[in-house]
Amino acid sequence: MNKQDDRYGYSVFWWPEDAMWIAQSIEFPSLSGVGETPDDALKEAREIVQVSVQSMKEDGEPIPKPVASRVV
């Protein structure tokens, strides 16, 4: 994962219905990871974002900027 992709924001929360941790990308709200621990969920979400960003680059699609780098 390059440094740009690593600056995306994530929300990690417990999902009691499935008794799993969920990590959801702020910039890619349809992408999330699940895990037995918060770290597992975050790792999975980051990997999914990395694959998605790479695919978007290859397809010439616009890639969202990390929230933290946006000028208000």
Secondary structure, 3 states (H helix, E strand, C coil): CCHHHHCCCEEEEEECCCCEEEEEECCCCCCEEEECCHHHHHHHHHHHHHHHHHHHHHCCCCCCCCHHHCCC
